[in-house]
Amino acid sequence: MGDAPLVLGIETSCDETGVGLVRGHTLLADAVASSVDEHARFGGVVPEVASRAHLEAMTPTVERALARAGVTFSDIDAVAVTAGPGLAGALLVGVAAAKAYAMGLGVPLYGVNHLAAHVAVDQLEHGPLPKPCVALLVSGGHSSLLLVTDVAREVISLGSTVDDAAGEAFDKVARVLGLPFPGGPHIDRAAGSGSGAAIAFPRGKYDDGTLDFSFSGLKTAVARWVEAREVNGEPVPVADVAASFQESVVDVLTRKALQACARYDVKDLLIGGGVAANSRLRALAQERCDAAGVRLRVPRPGLCTDNGAMVAALGAELAIAGLPPSSLEIPADSSLPVTSVRV
């Protein structure tokens, strides 16, 4: 892909300032500056803090990516940026920076969808996506099931969370258990020495026939279970609670993902988003895919969390497909629907 366009990707939808450089399906650099430590004392992401952190990190992170890739600004053929969904203020920083770079360099600008970018990033590791495939995207802000016929042109929503996203539930349960923010990695670690069958926590919307998710009731059930132990002066078995909670989440996620594959006669499942780094989700998904004759694709953990590489990957896909670039007037859209791959 030596003659494929070199795309600079910028991601600022939440608390990570991500800058990636991609040529075709080849990742040249992926630089990330995270403000997660600045949010940890608040127990969650503070939008204003995130926006200011993006402002400070933008220029040095772009320069770091260029240095890693061994390229200069003059080598860039296009700029891609997350235009939504995400935190409005955080998105604005990335969109404004991308417009400035595109205008200054005289190259096309592609405003892309954060969720579609989570799908496109897998191509950097495992090659072109099968057409069609089902994508399960699970993160702090999203739990979505998508039918991807062509990641550059058509992404169809099959189901999504009706309340808390899976990652949000991990964060809230971690807080109940006294584990640090962000909760996902800490619950995964704690669960390693616990039993997923120790406590029968509920499975939301398990048999309702839809492809939607609900994790709010589970989060409340865990909080009440822990509270009851504490009121009675009994010790809280953190490892067992973490493992049982995690088992409930991944059981529902993988069950619905495989139902989607069966319903739409699709033989390839892709899992992306920050929660895709969870070891139990990966293991159970592999087990159930093997049993159903479905091929599973999951990017390495570093490409699951928010990053600039995924934005550059989708931008490269749009450029290669010859789709028209975005206007320099594009807005940052905090509620951009997943069906809008580009803006």
Secondary structure by P-SEA (a helix, b strand, c coil): ccccbbbbbbbcccccbbbbbbccccccbbbbbbccccccccccccaaaaaaaaaacaaaaaaaaaaaaccccccccbbbbccccccaaaaaaaaaaaaaaaaaacbbbbbccaaaaaaacccccccccccbbbbbbbcccccccccccccccbbbbccccccccaaaaaaaaaaaaccccccaaaaaaaaccccccccccccccccccccccccaaaaaaaaaaaaaaaaaccccaaaaaaaaaaaaaaaaaaaaaaaaaaaacccbbbbbccccccaaaaaaaaaaaaaacbbbbbcccccccccaaaaaaaaaaaaaacccccccccccccccccccccc
